[in-house]
Amino acid sequence: MQAKKVKHVLGLSGGKDSSALALYVKETRPEIDVEYFFTDTGYELPETNEFIDQLEEKLGFIHRLNARSLNNIEGRGEVEFKSLLKKHQNYLPSQRDRWCTVQMKLKPFEQWVDGFIAEGYIVKNYVGIRADEPERTGFMTIDKPIESIMPFREDGIVKSDIENILQRNGLELPAYYSWRSRSGCSFCFFQKKIEWIRLKEKHPELFEQAKEFEKGENNNVTGERFYWMGKGEPLETLENPEKKASIIANHEKQVERFKKKRRRNALLGDIGGVCEMTDLDEIYDDIEGGGACVTCYK
């Protein structure tokens, strides 16, 4: 009986875990021929794109999945969010309706793997879910013959191991971790308010772009208007000095509270330090990733 053909694929979000996973699989499973992919929406942070380039030097070729590349056209992802927003009646994506992930991340991936499936391949998708994330499944929300493989979970790799994997391969954390906790699009609605403030400081043009999306096409939204930070909280409120100062002060209190908690735990044997952005969800008593899709932030 002829053995079934297997295609091994590994998605890179530009985040620390998926990046470390790619390097780890290359180290520990060198016999596997892995095809790496990065779904380039056209709205990724400059720091993310720079880090993907650094990874490519270590891993070899990375497929950039977008409307251009899937039609054999060179270039970054199409900047088409405004047209997608119009199709969704100016309803911004949110935790309740993550249509951006479906349209801009999963659909290009589906189109790519459909070619392998049509050729008779079984697709094994390597996912950066760690051993200390028992609540995550890693299963795809698309109906395809794709098996999720989780080497970190199989090998007992936890959060504290990730930076070491990057460093022994000559890489540091992506530069955006100095001010933001996740990869993904510049206007990701999972950002906390302090991250929106820092986006404005680091990339004011991207902050302004996100503000424009709140207004809808030609600033003519009828009915309820939707905002990235939630009902009644447009991004322009962050331009109020008092509001901004209040958010920063609250964030600093949260960080100090978390540091005290860590110091108490250190007396019990937990000696882990605090990295403000990689620990941001825990600082705010949220689950890691804030509930974001693995496709985007890992």
Secondary structure, 3 states (H helix, E strand, C coil): CCCCEEEEEEECCCCHHHHHHHHHHHHHCCCCCEEEEEECCCCECHHHHHHHHHHHHHHCCEEEECCCHHHCCCCCCCCCHHHHHHHCCCCCCCCCCCHHHHHHHHHHHHHHHHHHHHCCEEEEEECCCCCCCCCCCCCCCCCCCEEEECHHHHHCCCHHHHHHHHHHCCCCCCHHHHCCCCCCECCCCCCCHHHHHHHHHHCHHHHHHHHHHHHCHHHCCCCCCCCCCCCCCCHHHHHCHHHHHHHHHHHHHHHHHHHHHHHHHHHCCCCCCCCCCCCHHHHCCCCHHHHCCHHHHC
